[in-house]
Amino acid sequence: MTTDATPQGARPNDAEAQQAAPALKSLLHAFCHLDKAPKALAEVQTHLGIDGIYLQYQNLLGDQAADQLVAAASTSMQKHKVALKKALKALSAQAPCTETSLTLAGKPYQAVLINELEEKHVDGRVLFLSQSPLPAASQLQAAADGIFTGLVATQLKLQIALLQNNLRYQVIWSESMEWAKTVEVANNDFFKSLMQRSSLIVNASCAAIYIHSARARHSEPPQNGGQWLYRHLDPALLEQVIAAQGDLDFFCPEQTTTRFFTPTDSPELVALGSFMLVPVRRNEQILASLVLLKPKAAFGILDEIYVSQLLNQTLSNIERHALLSELKVTNQKILEEKQEQLSLIDKLESTQQQLMQSEKMASIGQLAAGVAHEINNPIGYVSSNINSLSNYVKDLLKVIEQAEQVAGESEDPGMQEKITGLIEEYDIEFLKSDINELLRESQEGIKRVKHIVQDLKDFSHVEQAEMQLADLHKCLDSTLNIVNNELKYTCTIEKRYGQIPHIECVSSQLNQVFMNLLVNAGHAIEKEGLIIVETLREGDQVKVKITDNGKGIDPKNMRKLFEPFFTTKPVGKGTGLGLSISYGIVQKHHGHIEVESTLGKGTTFTITLPIQQPEQPGETPAAGGNQ
């Protein structure tokens, strides 16, 4: 029952109220949360010397709904909260200050209700209760001001804290998203950073992450080969939680969604708070299990969303980098294959050019052999005819001598005069001396032609396609005769032949090598120079050295010397295949070719060949020839 009345008894004066107000305001600034309200109101109650305080307010605390009415009572009034709520509902809220009387549990109380203060923007009211006379209205008003001032300060603090927390979250979230874009591989550093950032995002006080072993089956418990990482969490307590939940249930690989649970097995585990278990999965493989802990609050759906977004971003980036790495490896393989194909194409073109050059040389050799054969027949009968003619001339000269002798012994002056006139008229004495010289020169010329033809046949050797024993000196001599016209105007040839045996080779191919080197040596000599051809034996090998004192080779060209199509000669004077073909021929003979050159002084090519070719599987040694 509520009635209007004026409280009786002694009250503090206005001066006392003004002195008490600052102390009450300071006291109520510590009024931070609802659970601290009864104690704070009890302290105000003691200060005022009354029996109780009951408070109602709306929209003050950040963690309350906008339309929720919040009530608080001092410690002595906690048991009367229901009755006070009903009594307060019946009171008029129009007057700023209303005096009334109440009966609670059969006891009468004097009461003063102070309504909301518009200037403080507080939607609330406070009821002061006492069985003895209440303090002065001004003191109660000052107490109400202190209470509402504390509530306003609390609201501002909560709003500031909320803004700070939101700003902190935005910074953490933005930085975490940037970090997620840089993650490339799921290693221990990644899992450690993931645990730390997830804890900060959901404001978890503790965390741990279990990294599953790639070798272990997903259905196995975490003791089988995995690794734990911790953040502010006691491993022993976590083991108790895992044991209470069950290993296989705690790390169930079929679990694809986040799970929330609170341990209930013991007070110690209950005190740990709320757990959130997040599986870290990539495709169908579980990589890790993330454990987050809040001791004094429960996880919500937003926490799950935030952590899921962070996981999706990082794992997507890891997948992208994995695909990019695979693509890079594939592109590198394709590039290498392309380079290999280009190299094979170059080799094929080089081989084709060398084959064409070899076929060309073979055709020239066949043509030379055919021409030599065709020339050999007429040279044969010309040589025979000159020999016969020489004999006939000798006989004729004898006849002339006999005629001169007969004319000198004849007593017929007319005959002597006629024969003498004929001898003088046809200059028989000159003919006798000159005709023998002409015949000798003709016979020598025929011999030289026959020698050149034979050298041409020896050089071509078109009938020889297999390895046979050959005399390198003879090969060198025939080649020198062939290229003599190329060298005789600028070079002097000096032979330094050593004692070497016949070697197993294809002589026509080696002739081509010797010709290429001799022609190159001649081209290196601009005016007058010397070419030295030297042979010697070293163990089971022979060496052929061709040295010139020409202009030498630039060191920068030494590495490219035997490459196909490389030439330093002017356009139209070299194909760039001579040394390349020579190198290939020597290689086929199981030998090697070396070059030493000094710019401005000359060059030496050294060809090293085995005396006997190594036997190849299925082959029989070459036959024929004496050393």
Legacy VTK file of the C-alpha trace (Angstrom):
# vtk DataFile Version 3.0
C-alpha trace
ASCII
DATASET POLYDATA
POINTS 627 float
0.000 0.000 0.000
1.356 3.377 -0.937
0.252 6.777 0.463
1.630 10.278 0.175
3.157 11.585 3.444
5.773 13.983 4.654
8.645 12.289 6.495
9.174 13.269 10.118
12.338 13.544 12.205
15.634 15.370 12.109
17.211 15.983 8.690
20.569 17.385 7.676
20.552 20.996 6.510
21.388 22.145 2.954
25.009 22.781 3.842
25.439 19.166 4.911
23.825 18.006 1.683
26.205 20.077 -0.421
29.177 18.609 1.456
27.914 15.035 0.957
27.185 15.358 -2.758
30.810 15.282 -4.035
31.564 12.213 -1.957
28.503 10.430 -3.352
29.441 11.358 -6.937
32.956 10.059 -6.432
31.602 6.885 -4.928
29.142 6.273 -7.754
31.834 6.745 -10.451
32.978 3.259 -9.460
29.513 1.968 -10.422
30.707 0.042 -13.510
28.589 -3.080 -13.913
25.251 -4.444 -12.697
26.922 -6.973 -10.407
28.584 -4.113 -8.508
25.345 -2.090 -8.055
24.148 -3.656 -4.744
27.440 -2.959 -3.022
27.630 0.588 -4.382
24.021 1.308 -3.325
24.688 -0.185 0.127
27.590 2.221 0.610
25.331 5.176 -0.330
22.677 3.771 2.022
25.161 3.673 4.926
26.347 7.178 4.167
22.755 8.499 4.265
21.815 6.519 7.370
18.737 4.921 5.765
17.463 1.335 5.459
17.445 0.753 1.690
17.702 1.990 -1.917
15.960 0.617 -5.007
16.979 1.718 -8.539
15.445 1.300 -12.011
16.994 2.545 -15.290
17.011 1.914 -19.052
19.512 2.127 -21.959
22.552 2.824 -19.836
24.811 -0.224 -20.101
26.254 -1.298 -23.416
25.594 -4.979 -22.755
21.822 -4.498 -22.142
19.067 -4.502 -24.759
17.600 -1.077 -25.600
14.127 -1.937 -24.281
15.221 -3.852 -21.184
14.446 -2.414 -17.749
17.333 -2.908 -15.362
16.721 -2.955 -11.604
19.191 -2.818 -8.748
18.717 -2.789 -4.986
21.002 -2.268 -2.057
22.021 -5.354 -0.115
19.305 -4.954 2.474
16.598 -4.644 -0.184
17.568 -7.619 -2.397
14.845 -9.822 -0.847
12.179 -7.161 -1.476
12.974 -6.559 -5.181
9.718 -8.108 -6.445
7.554 -6.119 -3.980
9.468 -2.913 -4.673
9.061 -3.375 -8.438
5.272 -3.684 -8.014
5.100 -0.719 -5.622
7.261 1.467 -7.849
5.070 0.656 -10.819
2.058 2.086 -8.978
3.761 5.371 -8.105
3.341 8.402 -10.314
6.366 9.225 -12.396
5.260 12.744 -13.235
6.694 14.630 -10.241
10.458 14.919 -9.922
10.220 14.005 -6.253
7.445 12.041 -4.562
7.150 11.201 -0.864
5.265 8.053 0.133
5.044 5.231 2.651
5.404 1.492 2.015
4.922 -1.718 3.929
7.458 -4.451 3.222
7.201 -7.794 5.028
4.864 -6.208 7.552
7.207 -3.372 8.361
6.387 0.266 7.609
8.862 2.343 5.610
9.035 6.005 4.701
9.991 6.454 1.035
11.023 9.210 -1.381
10.967 8.588 -5.169
13.177 10.776 -7.340
12.374 10.499 -11.038
14.610 10.913 -14.091
16.754 13.989 -14.525
16.358 15.326 -18.035
19.450 17.485 -17.868
21.503 14.335 -17.242
19.846 12.411 -20.087
19.139 9.496 -17.751
15.998 7.390 -18.114
15.648 6.074 -14.562
14.392 6.627 -10.978
15.600 5.851 -7.475
13.586 5.040 -4.334
15.043 5.800 -0.879
13.530 3.823 2.044
13.846 4.134 5.855
11.873 3.041 8.940
13.161 6.165 10.709
12.805 9.698 9.370
14.534 10.239 5.979
17.227 12.850 5.422
16.385 16.180 3.880
15.095 16.195 0.315
18.114 18.163 -0.840
20.463 15.483 0.475
18.433 12.741 -1.173
18.453 14.756 -4.384
22.216 15.075 -4.110
22.494 11.304 -3.581
20.311 10.679 -6.639
22.489 13.071 -8.626
25.531 11.098 -7.547
23.948 7.807 -8.541
22.857 9.061 -11.963
26.209 10.792 -12.519
27.907 7.476 -11.850
25.599 5.751 -14.292
26.292 8.358 -16.999
30.033 7.970 -16.408
29.643 4.215 -16.645
27.767 4.569 -19.938
30.475 6.780 -21.372
33.215 4.400 -20.213
31.422 1.436 -21.774
30.885 3.313 -25.023
34.536 4.371 -25.139
35.617 0.831 -24.330
33.332 -0.461 -27.086
34.796 1.997 -29.603
38.318 1.089 -28.543
37.515 -2.574 -28.822
35.983 -2.047 -32.280
39.014 -0.063 -33.413
41.333 -2.703 -32.014
39.349 -5.385 -33.799
39.442 -3.482 -37.109
43.203 -3.085 -36.860
43.693 -6.762 -35.967
41.294 -7.904 -38.692
42.853 -5.714 -41.408
46.365 -6.798 -40.480
45.267 -10.450 -40.362
43.722 -10.185 -43.824
46.939 -8.696 -45.180
48.897 -11.493 -43.528
46.554 -14.089 -45.033
47.374 -12.775 -48.516
51.083 -13.431 -47.961
50.823 -17.017 -46.666
52.288 -19.505 -49.124
52.757 -22.777 -47.250
51.137 -24.480 -44.237
54.204 -24.905 -42.017
54.743 -24.470 -38.264
55.180 -20.703 -38.586
51.831 -20.488 -40.368
50.016 -22.494 -37.685
51.613 -20.437 -34.921
50.544 -17.159 -36.535
47.073 -18.568 -37.230
46.644 -19.470 -33.545
47.804 -16.032 -32.357
45.673 -14.045 -34.811
42.562 -16.143 -34.220
42.955 -15.558 -30.462
43.174 -11.810 -30.957
40.206 -11.682 -33.341
37.776 -13.503 -31.009
39.396 -12.061 -27.857
40.362 -15.500 -26.564
42.660 -15.485 -23.555
44.284 -18.843 -24.314
44.781 -21.019 -27.365
46.475 -24.119 -28.657
46.778 -25.811 -32.031
47.487 -29.430 -32.838
49.300 -29.999 -36.144
48.358 -33.399 -37.491
51.070 -35.682 -38.823
50.933 -36.262 -42.556
51.927 -39.892 -41.907
49.197 -40.605 -39.354
45.666 -41.664 -40.208
43.082 -38.982 -39.537
41.181 -41.247 -37.175
44.139 -41.658 -34.850
44.415 -39.704 -31.577
46.854 -36.757 -31.370
49.578 -38.753 -29.654
50.436 -40.422 -32.951
53.040 -38.195 -34.532
51.456 -34.723 -34.320
52.728 -31.548 -32.666
51.175 -29.132 -30.161
51.690 -25.362 -30.083
50.418 -23.336 -27.107
49.510 -19.722 -26.324
49.031 -18.862 -22.620
47.556 -22.319 -21.984
48.793 -24.912 -19.529
49.364 -28.155 -21.492
48.457 -30.243 -18.424
45.004 -28.637 -18.162
44.416 -29.107 -21.875
45.298 -32.788 -21.540
42.649 -33.103 -18.846
40.072 -31.502 -21.142
41.047 -33.833 -24.004
40.864 -36.828 -21.709
37.424 -35.745 -20.478
36.141 -35.231 -24.031
37.856 -38.304 -25.480
40.758 -38.163 -27.927
38.930 -39.499 -30.948
35.909 -37.306 -30.313
38.013 -34.230 -29.630
39.912 -34.561 -32.923
37.288 -36.311 -35.023
38.426 -36.034 -38.682
34.833 -36.233 -39.910
34.040 -33.057 -37.985
33.920 -30.335 -40.656
32.319 -27.556 -38.587
33.332 -25.599 -35.511
32.289 -27.095 -32.141
31.659 -25.323 -28.827
31.764 -26.993 -25.403
32.267 -26.236 -21.735
33.963 -28.883 -19.510
31.710 -30.054 -16.643
33.733 -32.905 -15.179
35.346 -30.981 -12.332
35.301 -27.464 -10.828
38.846 -26.955 -12.050
37.838 -27.678 -15.631
34.615 -25.680 -15.338
36.682 -22.687 -14.233
38.564 -22.835 -17.532
35.527 -21.430 -19.328
34.199 -21.938 -22.851
36.085 -23.795 -25.603
35.829 -23.461 -29.373
37.368 -26.239 -31.480
37.992 -25.296 -35.121
39.149 -27.906 -37.679
41.696 -26.573 -40.164
41.013 -28.483 -43.370
42.424 -28.212 -46.854
40.331 -30.040 -49.428
39.645 -33.421 -47.782
42.689 -33.369 -45.507
42.636 -32.133 -41.919
45.800 -30.148 -41.286
45.321 -29.030 -37.700
42.850 -28.582 -34.843
42.617 -25.083 -33.357
41.504 -24.749 -29.724
40.385 -21.323 -28.394
39.391 -20.569 -24.776
37.403 -17.781 -23.078
37.410 -18.131 -19.276
34.593 -15.663 -18.464
32.468 -15.533 -21.604
30.963 -17.820 -24.162
31.852 -17.922 -27.840
29.199 -16.770 -30.299
28.289 -17.211 -33.936
30.298 -14.100 -34.889
33.435 -15.645 -33.424
32.929 -18.682 -35.635
32.343 -16.490 -38.694
35.477 -14.402 -38.078
37.740 -17.419 -37.590
36.179 -19.195 -40.589
36.784 -16.169 -42.811
40.409 -15.992 -41.694
40.870 -19.715 -42.364
39.204 -19.525 -45.777
41.375 -16.582 -46.793
44.645 -18.177 -45.701
43.903 -21.654 -47.038
42.689 -20.202 -50.359
45.931 -18.275 -50.630
47.961 -21.388 -49.808
46.048 -23.292 -52.477
46.617 -20.464 -54.953
50.340 -20.409 -54.256
50.474 -24.197 -54.565
48.781 -23.972 -57.961
51.085 -21.138 -58.999
54.112 -23.190 -57.913
52.873 -26.170 -59.911
52.204 -23.878 -62.868
55.692 -22.402 -62.540
57.243 -25.887 -62.476
55.136 -26.916 -65.463
56.087 -23.772 -67.375
59.740 -24.378 -66.546
59.481 -27.942 -67.841
57.765 -26.707 -70.987
60.479 -24.074 -71.430
63.201 -26.668 -70.928
61.493 -28.997 -73.391
61.211 -26.124 -75.850
64.886 -25.286 -75.425
65.741 -28.949 -75.869
63.611 -29.092 -79.008
65.295 -25.968 -80.367
68.677 -27.506 -79.559
67.665 -30.713 -81.333
66.423 -28.687 -84.299
69.762 -26.836 -84.422
71.632 -30.145 -84.216
69.395 -31.593 -86.916
70.015 -28.605 -89.175
73.731 -28.815 -88.449
73.745 -32.544 -89.157
71.769 -31.956 -92.329
74.238 -29.300 -93.493
77.171 -31.533 -92.625
75.529 -34.421 -94.434
74.967 -32.226 -97.452
78.582 -31.076 -97.295
79.770 -34.657 -96.897
77.597 -35.774 -99.797
78.931 -32.848 -101.793
82.497 -33.842 -100.977
81.676 -37.462 -101.787
80.180 -36.381 -105.113
83.236 -34.276 -105.828
85.411 -37.227 -104.886
83.469 -39.531 -107.209
83.646 -36.938 -109.968
87.370 -36.478 -109.377
87.887 -40.236 -109.411
85.899 -40.535 -112.635
87.770 -37.663 -114.273
91.072 -39.144 -113.120
90.093 -42.484 -114.591
89.048 -40.912 -117.880
92.235 -38.846 -118.050
94.375 -41.835 -117.182
93.532 -43.704 -120.422
94.570 -40.980 -122.922
97.558 -40.098 -120.742
98.571 -43.738 -121.007
98.657 -43.877 -124.777
100.069 -40.355 -125.070
102.899 -41.448 -122.794
103.356 -44.608 -124.854
103.297 -42.669 -128.132
105.854 -40.154 -126.835
108.133 -43.011 -125.874
107.700 -44.525 -129.362
108.156 -41.121 -130.938
111.359 -40.683 -128.982
112.651 -43.920 -130.421
111.572 -42.937 -133.943
113.290 -39.569 -133.616
116.462 -41.284 -132.547
116.291 -43.474 -135.645
115.655 -40.478 -137.909
118.564 -38.606 -136.375
120.778 -41.603 -137.075
119.567 -41.595 -140.694
120.408 -37.913 -140.999
123.847 -38.508 -139.548
124.403 -41.362 -142.016
123.252 -39.148 -144.923
125.679 -36.395 -143.865
128.443 -38.939 -143.663
127.619 -40.407 -147.087
127.444 -36.935 -148.626
130.824 -36.056 -147.163
132.439 -39.187 -148.606
130.709 -38.871 -151.972
132.732 -37.635 -154.935
129.606 -36.156 -156.449
129.800 -32.418 -155.832
126.165 -31.944 -156.715
124.987 -34.425 -154.083
127.173 -32.872 -151.406
125.909 -29.431 -152.226
122.253 -30.541 -152.218
122.468 -32.362 -148.861
124.415 -29.537 -147.275
121.799 -27.079 -148.547
118.987 -29.113 -147.035
120.779 -29.359 -143.667
121.314 -25.633 -143.610
117.840 -24.835 -144.916
116.015 -26.839 -142.175
118.585 -26.051 -139.455
119.131 -29.724 -138.796
121.732 -29.026 -136.110
119.231 -27.005 -134.055
116.513 -29.598 -134.546
118.857 -32.338 -133.375
119.566 -30.497 -130.112
116.046 -29.146 -129.509
113.969 -32.197 -130.382
115.517 -34.273 -127.627
114.792 -31.491 -125.080
111.164 -31.296 -126.271
110.738 -35.010 -125.927
112.272 -34.966 -122.433
109.997 -32.147 -121.266
106.953 -33.867 -122.769
107.798 -37.097 -120.984
108.294 -35.212 -117.676
104.962 -33.386 -118.126
103.175 -36.670 -118.794
104.714 -38.129 -115.633
103.502 -35.127 -113.594
99.996 -35.470 -114.988
100.001 -39.174 -114.162
101.227 -38.364 -110.633
98.470 -35.752 -110.096
95.848 -38.159 -111.367
97.105 -40.869 -109.028
97.091 -38.425 -106.073
93.539 -37.400 -106.975
92.493 -41.061 -106.969
94.295 -41.666 -103.680
92.680 -38.579 -102.108
89.119 -39.492 -103.095
89.262 -43.235 -102.256
85.554 -43.487 -103.004
85.754 -47.246 -102.939
86.877 -47.212 -99.295
83.967 -47.011 -96.795
85.365 -49.110 -93.942
88.337 -48.792 -91.641
91.573 -49.969 -93.245
95.245 -49.656 -92.438
96.644 -46.590 -94.188
99.898 -44.644 -94.423
99.316 -41.153 -93.041
102.423 -39.849 -94.797
101.008 -40.930 -98.118
97.673 -39.331 -97.209
99.436 -36.066 -96.301
101.513 -36.075 -99.479
98.522 -36.651 -101.738
96.566 -33.915 -99.943
99.499 -31.481 -100.237
99.618 -32.150 -103.970
95.879 -31.470 -104.270
96.047 -28.141 -102.409
99.422 -27.167 -103.818
97.912 -24.622 -106.195
96.147 -22.995 -103.189
99.340 -22.708 -101.136
102.310 -22.354 -103.484
101.973 -18.589 -104.002
102.041 -17.620 -100.284
103.397 -20.575 -98.338
106.432 -22.766 -98.001
105.666 -26.312 -96.903
108.071 -27.983 -94.461
107.597 -31.683 -93.732
108.798 -33.138 -90.437
107.668 -36.715 -90.699
108.499 -39.045 -87.827
108.527 -42.812 -87.597
104.859 -43.768 -87.364
103.078 -47.009 -88.207
100.132 -47.405 -90.489
96.924 -46.696 -88.634
93.409 -48.023 -88.886
91.232 -45.330 -90.497
89.125 -44.204 -93.437
91.881 -42.433 -95.351
89.559 -40.401 -97.592
87.938 -38.863 -94.519
91.297 -38.018 -92.936
92.392 -36.515 -96.260
89.414 -34.188 -96.007
90.485 -33.192 -92.465
94.081 -32.516 -93.623
92.829 -30.514 -96.596
90.568 -28.325 -94.413
93.395 -27.578 -91.972
95.958 -26.895 -94.726
93.615 -24.579 -96.628
92.753 -22.701 -93.398
96.464 -22.374 -92.629
97.060 -20.967 -96.102
94.231 -18.455 -95.681
95.714 -17.334 -92.358
98.933 -16.320 -94.128
98.482 -13.053 -95.964
101.810 -12.704 -97.838
104.664 -15.136 -97.311
104.654 -17.722 -94.575
105.559 -21.190 -93.450
103.382 -24.253 -92.887
104.966 -27.117 -90.939
103.460 -30.598 -91.200
104.756 -32.836 -88.401
103.993 -36.440 -87.422
105.060 -38.429 -84.359
104.090 -41.415 -82.284
103.140 -41.381 -78.596
102.418 -44.828 -77.181
99.504 -46.405 -79.002
98.610 -43.117 -80.686
99.947 -40.984 -83.497
99.824 -37.218 -83.758
99.657 -34.963 -86.787
100.521 -31.304 -86.190
99.848 -28.596 -88.756
101.421 -25.284 -87.755
101.329 -21.930 -89.542
102.848 -18.548 -88.725
99.771 -16.633 -89.861
97.665 -14.056 -88.063
96.362 -16.430 -85.358
92.881 -16.773 -83.831
91.184 -14.239 -81.571
90.785 -15.799 -78.067
87.094 -14.879 -77.987
86.545 -17.152 -81.018
88.367 -20.189 -79.616
85.286 -21.665 -77.896
83.181 -21.362 -81.057
85.845 -22.658 -83.415
84.282 -26.089 -84.009
80.647 -24.927 -83.989
78.756 -25.453 -87.244
78.467 -22.371 -89.498
80.969 -20.346 -87.480
83.488 -18.608 -89.710
85.633 -15.492 -89.593
86.079 -15.449 -93.350
84.299 -12.867 -95.507
80.856 -13.706 -96.839
81.113 -16.087 -99.763
84.559 -17.411 -98.849
83.629 -19.886 -96.105
80.689 -22.081 -95.077
81.707 -22.483 -91.434
81.482 -26.265 -91.770
85.125 -27.223 -92.455
86.328 -27.445 -88.860
82.973 -28.773 -87.652
83.131 -31.642 -90.152
86.803 -32.231 -89.334
85.979 -32.395 -85.626
83.238 -34.935 -86.305
85.525 -37.111 -88.471
88.252 -37.169 -85.812
85.645 -38.037 -83.149
84.403 -40.938 -85.269
87.990 -42.187 -85.412
88.035 -42.148 -81.558
90.578 -39.350 -81.594
90.568 -35.702 -80.676
91.665 -32.419 -82.165
93.265 -29.576 -80.221
94.205 -26.036 -81.161
96.751 -23.584 -79.802
96.939 -20.069 -81.154
98.616 -16.765 -80.413
97.139 -13.724 -82.025
99.622 -12.323 -84.552
102.043 -15.289 -84.297
100.275 -18.355 -85.630
98.232 -21.457 -84.915
98.862 -25.157 -84.345
96.210 -27.846 -84.841
97.087 -31.217 -83.267
95.183 -34.324 -84.366
95.575 -37.370 -82.103
94.452 -40.727 -83.514
94.622 -44.288 -82.162
96.811 -46.676 -84.119
94.141 -49.331 -83.868
90.450 -48.569 -83.519
88.730 -50.034 -80.457
86.600 -53.023 -81.291
82.865 -52.371 -81.253
80.347 -55.081 -80.255
79.634 -57.334 -83.208
82.557 -56.013 -85.275
85.672 -57.790 -86.466
89.079 -56.114 -86.734
89.914 -54.483 -90.047
92.187 -56.542 -92.217
94.887 -55.833 -94.721
98.088 -53.801 -94.937
101.505 -54.007 -93.346
103.040 -51.607 -90.895
LINES 1 628
627 0 1 2 3 4 5 6 7 8 9 10 11 12 13 14 15 16 17 18 19 20 21 22 23 24 25 26 27 28 29 30 31 32 33 34 35 36 37 38 39 40 41 42 43 44 45 46 47 48 49 50 51 52 53 54 55 56 57 58 59 60 61 62 63 64 65 66 67 68 69 70 71 72 73 74 75 76 77 78 79 80 81 82 83 84 85 86 87 88 89 90 91 92 93 94 95 96 97 98 99 100 101 102 103 104 105 106 107 108 109 110 111 112 113 114 115 116 117 118 119 120 121 122 123 124 125 126 127 128 129 130 131 132 133 134 135 136 137 138 139 140 141 142 143 144 145 146 147 148 149 150 151 152 153 154 155 156 157 158 159 160 161 162 163 164 165 166 167 168 169 170 171 172 173 174 175 176 177 178 179 180 181 182 183 184 185 186 187 188 189 190 191 192 193 194 195 196 197 198 199 200 201 202 203 204 205 206 207 208 209 210 211 212 213 214 215 216 217 218 219 220 221 222 223 224 225 226 227 228 229 230 231 232 233 234 235 236 237 238 239 240 241 242 243 244 245 246 247 248 249 250 251 252 253 254 255 256 257 258 259 260 261 262 263 264 265 266 267 268 269 270 271 272 273 274 275 276 277 278 279 280 281 282 283 284 285 286 287 288 289 290 291 292 293 294 295 296 297 298 299 300 301 302 303 304 305 306 307 308 309 310 311 312 313 314 315 316 317 318 319 320 321 322 323 324 325 326 327 328 329 330 331 332 333 334 335 336 337 338 339 340 341 342 343 344 345 346 347 348 349 350 351 352 353 354 355 356 357 358 359 360 361 362 363 364 365 366 367 368 369 370 371 372 373 374 375 376 377 378 379 380 381 382 383 384 385 386 387 388 389 390 391 392 393 394 395 396 397 398 399 400 401 402 403 404 405 406 407 408 409 410 411 412 413 414 415 416 417 418 419 420 421 422 423 424 425 426 427 428 429 430 431 432 433 434 435 436 437 438 439 440 441 442 443 444 445 446 447 448 449 450 451 452 453 454 455 456 457 458 459 460 461 462 463 464 465 466 467 468 469 470 471 472 473 474 475 476 477 478 479 480 481 482 483 484 485 486 487 488 489 490 491 492 493 494 495 496 497 498 499 500 501 502 503 504 505 506 507 508 509 510 511 512 513 514 515 516 517 518 519 520 521 522 523 524 525 526 527 528 529 530 531 532 533 534 535 536 537 538 539 540 541 542 543 544 545 546 547 548 549 550 551 552 553 554 555 556 557 558 559 560 561 562 563 564 565 566 567 568 569 570 571 572 573 574 575 576 577 578 579 580 581 582 583 584 585 586 587 588 589 590 591 592 593 594 595 596 597 598 599 600 601 602 603 604 605 606 607 608 609 610 611 612 613 614 615 616 617 618 619 620 621 622 623 624 625 626
